[in-house]
Amino acid sequence: MLGALSRLDNDDQLEKEDGFRAVVKADLGKLLDIVLKDTADHISTVSPVLKVLAADDCEVALELASRLNVMPRRDVAYESVASVLVAQPYTETRLASVKKALECITNVDHRARATVALLGALDPNPTKSDWVPHLEEFRHHLLRGHQLGHWDCWMVRASAAAKCEFPMELFVDRVKEAASRVASPLEESNLYFQAAETLAESAPDRAQSYYDQGARVAATTPFSTAATCKLFELCLSLVGRAMAPLARAGLLDDDKLSRHARLVDHLPGIIPRIRVLNEFAERMWCAERTDLANRVVQEQLRPLLEEARLVHASVARLAIAIAFPLCACRISSSRCPFSKICPMWKPTTRLSTQLCLGLGIYQVQSLT
C-alpha cells in the first residue's frame, strides 16, 4: 500500500487531505517491530519493505537498516537502500542519504562492491544525468583495479551524455591508477580494452593505444576470458582430487608435485592460484599428509600471499579469506604465513580464534 500511495500521490495531495501514508507507515512500523523481534534472518524478511521505504522516506529506511541483527545483513540493507535511492530523481536529500548508506557499510570490500552497484541502478534511471555531477565523491570507496576501471569508463560515457566535462588527462591518470591495482593479466587486458571501447568515438588514437596495450597483455596468458580461466581452475580442482589418494598411499612424489605446480602457474592471476593451491593443500591435509600440506603452504601459498599484499590491501584480504582456515591449523605461529599480513595473529589469543572463525565463515558463505 505504501508503494502504491507513493506512486499515486506524487504531489502529496492525498496525504494532506487524508493522511493515508502516515497511517500506513505507523501500522507498518508496528508490524516491523514484531517481525524483527520474532525472526532470525532479518534481511530476507524486511528486504521488500526496505526497498519501498527507501523510495518513500530514506531516513526511515536507513533507520530500519541499522536495526538488523547481524553486521553482514546490515551491510546488505544499506547497499539496497543506496541502490533504490539512485534509481529515484536526484535531490540533495537523497544524495546525502546515499552517502550515509555507503559510509554505514562496515566491510570496506562490500562497500566498494555496493558503490559499483550504484552504476547498474543508475542506468535505467531516465534522470541519471542529474546524478552524474555528484558521483565523484563516491569514487574513493573503490578498491580493486577492475572496479576503478569500470567506474571511470562509465563516468566518461555518462558525463558526455550529461554534457559534463571529464578531462582526458584525468581519465588517462585513472587508467594508470586502475592498472596498478589489477591482480591478473586478464584483468589488466580487460581494463585496457574497456578504456579503448570508451574512447573509440571521442579519441580514436588514444583508444587504439589502449587496445594495443590490452592485446600485448592478453598475449601473455593462454586464457582470453574469465570463463576459460575458471574452467581450467575447475580442471585443476579435479586433478587435486585425483592426487589425494596417491598422497594417502605415499605415491605422490616430487615429480608429480612439480608438474602440478607448473599447471597452477598457467593460471592468470594471484587469486585463482591461491584458490587452487589452498584446495590442494586441504586435500593433502585430509589425506593425513600434513607434511605435504605444509610444504604447499610454505613453498607456494606464502609467496602468493606476499604478492597479494603488495598489489593492494583488498587483494590481500581476499587472499587471506581463502587461505586462512587451512593455515590456521598449523601449530606454530612463527611459521604462519599471515604473521606479516596479520601481525595480531597468535593461535592462543581469543582475538585470533574469532578472526579464524570469522574468515572461515566468510569462506563458506562465498562458496554457498
N, C-alpha and C positions, 0 to 999 in steps of 0.2 A: 504493500500500500504506500509506503513512504517513497519508493522509487517511482511509482505511478504518479503520485502527487507532485513530485519534483519535476516530472516531465510535463504534466498538465498545467501546473501553476508556476510558470517561469517568472511572471511578474509579481508573485506573492499576493494576488488579488483575493483568492480563496482563503489564504491564510489570514489576511487582515479581517475578512468578514466572519469566518467560522473557526479559525484556529485548528483546523484538522491535523496539520502536520505536528503541531505541538502535542496534541492528544496521542497521535500515533507514536511519536518519539518517546513520550512518557511511558506508554504501555510497553514499548519495545525495550526501554531501559529496565523495567521491572522483570521482563522475561529474560533478558541477558544476565541479570544478577543471579537468577535461578540456574540458568544454563552453565554459567562459569563456575558456579558452586558445585553442581552435580555431575559435571563431565570432566574427563581427563584430557582428551585431545581437543584443546580449545580451538586450534586453528581450523580444523575441518568443520567444527561446529559453527563458528562465527564468521567464517570467510565470506559467505554470501552477504551477510548483514554488513560486514565491514566495508565491502565494496559500495553498497548502497549509501552507507553513512558517509563515506569519503566523498561521494558525489554531491551529497546534500549538506553536510556540515563537517568540514575537515578537522576541526578541533575535537569534536566528539569522536570521530574515527581514530584520531591519534590517542585519545584518552582510553578508548577501548583496546587498542593495540597494546598499550602499556599494562593492561590488566591480565594479559595472557600468562599462563603459568610457567612456561619454560622459555629460556632465552632464545633458542633457535626458532620457536614459534613466534615470539615477539618480533624477531628479525624478519620472518616471512610476512608477518602482518604489516610491518612498516613498509616493506617493499610493495605490498599490494596497495596500500594507501597512496604511495608516491606514484605508482603507475596509473591509478584511477585519476589522480589529480591532474596529471599532464595530458590526459585524454579529454579534459574539460577546457573551455575557453580560458585564456590567460587572465589572471588577476594577481595583484601583488600579494593578496592574502593566500592564494593557492601557491604562489612561488615560495613564500615563507614557510608554508606547511610542507612542501616538498623538501625544502632544505632541512627542516626539523626532522622529517621522517627518515631521511638518509643518515643524518647525524645520530639518530637514535639506534640505528642498526649497530649492534655491538661488534660483530665479527667483521673485520675490515675486508676480508675476501668476499664475504656475502654483500657487503656494502658496494664493492666495486662491481659485482655482477648486477646488483639492483640498479646501479647508475647506468650501466649499459642497457639494461632492460627498458629504461625510460625512452630510448630512441624507438624501440618497437611499439611502445604505447603511443608515441607522438605521431608515427607515420600515418595512421588513419585519421588523425585529428585535422579537420579542414582549416582550423585556425592555428596550426602549428607554427606558422611564420611569426606569430606574436610571441611565442616562447623562445624562438631561436636566439635573439639577442641576449637572453638571460641565462642560457645554459652553460656559459663559460665557467661560472663559479662552481659547477659540479664536477668539472674535469679532474680536479685534484684527488677525487676519490678513486680514480682508476689506478690499477697497479700493473697488470700484465701488458706485454707489448701488443698482443692481438687486440686487447681492449682499447688501448690508446689509438691504434691504427683504425679500428672500426669507428671510433668516436670522431676522430678528426676528418676522416673521409666523409662521414655522414654530415658533419658540420659544414664542410666545403660545399656540398651539394645543397644543403638546406639554406645556407647563407646566400647562395646565388639565387635560389628561388624566392627568398625573403628580401632580396635586394640589400643585403648587409655585406659589408666588406670583410673578407677573410684574406689577409695578405699572403702572397705566395711564399715570402721568406719565412713567415711563421709556420706555414704548412711543411716546408722543407725541414725546418728545425725539429718539428714534432715527429716527422717520419724518422729522423735520426734518433730521437729520443725513444720512440717505439722500438726501433731496430736494436737498440742497446739492451732491451728487456726481453727479447724473444728467447724461448727455451729450446728451439729446434730449427734446423734449416728449413723445414717445411713451413713452419710458422713465419719465418723471415721472408721466404719467397712469396707466400700469400700476402704478406704486408705490402711488398713492392708491387705485386700485380693489382692489388686493391687500389693503391695510390695511382698506378698508371690508368686504371679504368676511370678513376675520379677526375683526372686531369685530361682525359682524352680529347675533349672538345675545347676546353679553355686554354690549355697549354700543351699542345701535341708533342713538342720537342722534349719537354720535361717528362711527359708521360712515356715517351719512347725510352728515355734514360732509365726510368724506374722499371719498365718492362724488361730491358736488357739486364738490369741488376737481378731482377727476380729469376730470369732464365738462367743466369750464371749460378745463383744459389741453388735453384732446383736441380741443376745438373749434378750437384754433389751428393744427392740422395737417390736411391733407386725407387723411391715411392713418390708418386706425383700427387696423391691426395691423402687426406686423413683416413679415409675409408680403407685404402690399401695398406696403410701403416697399421691400422687396427687389426686387419685380417692377418697380417704377418705376426702381430703380437699374440693373437689367439692361437696361431700355429705353434709359436714358441711355448705357449702355456701347455699345449698338448705334448710337446716334446718333454717339458719338465715333468709332466705327469708320468710319461713313459720311463723316465730315468729314475724315478723314485724306487721302484722295485730293484733296479740294478744297484742303487746305493745301499738298500737294505741287505742285499745279498753280498755286498762287498766287491761288486764287479764294476763300479764306476771309477775308472782310472783317470789319470791326469790328461790323457789324450782326449777322452770324451768330454771332460770338463772344459778343456781349452777350445774344443770345437763348438761347444755350447756358447762359450764366451764370445767367440768370433761371430756367431749368429746374432747374439744380442747387440753387438757393436753395429750391426747393419741398421738398427732402429734409429730413425732420425729424431733425436731429442733426448733430454735428460729424463723426463717423467716416464715415458714408455719403458725405457731401460730399467728404471727403478722398480716399476710395477712388475716387470718380468723377473728380475733378479730377486725381488722380495718374495714373490710367489715360489720361485725355485728354491730359495733358502728355507722357506716354510715347509716345503715338501721334504727337504733333507732332514729338517728337524723332526717332522712327523715320522720319518723313516728311522728315527733314532740314530741319525748320523749328525750329531751336534758339531763334530769336527768339520764336516763339510759345510754346514750352515754357517759356522763361524768364519770359515775360510771365504765364503761368498761375501759375507758382511765386510770382512776386513779388506779383501783384495779388490772387490768390485763395487759393493754398495757405498762404502765410505768415501772413495774418491768422487763418486757421483753426487753424494750429499754435499761435499765441499764445493763441487762445481755449481750445484743448485744455489748454494748460499751466495756465491759470487755473482750470479745472474741478477737476482732480485730477492727481497725478503719474501714476497708472495710465492715465488717458485720454491724457495726453501721450506716454507710452511707446508706446501702441498707435498713435497718430498718427505718431510718428517711425518706427516699424517699417514702416508703409505707405509713407511718402513719402521716406524717407532715400535708398534706392538711386538714385532719379531725381535728387534734389537734390545728391547726392554727385558726380554727373557734371559739375557746374559747376566752373569753373576757380578762381574767386576765393573764398577762404574768407570774406572780408568780406561777400560777397553771399549766403552760405549762410543760409537761414532757421533753421538749427539752432544758430547761434552763441550764442544766449541760452539755449536749452534744453540744449545740449551744449557747454559752454564749452571742453572739451578738443579740439573739432574743429579740426584743421589738416590739409589734404589731404596734406602731405608727411610726416606722422608715421606711424610703424608702428602706433601705437595706433588712430588714426583709420581706417587701412586695415582693421585687424582688426574694428573696430566696424562699418564699412560692410559688410564681407563677412558678419559675423555677422548683422546685421539683414537683409541681402539673403537669406541662407539661411533666416532665420526667416520672411520673407515668402513664399518659395517653399514652405516646409513648410505654411504656413497655407493656401495655395491648393490643395495636393495632399491 
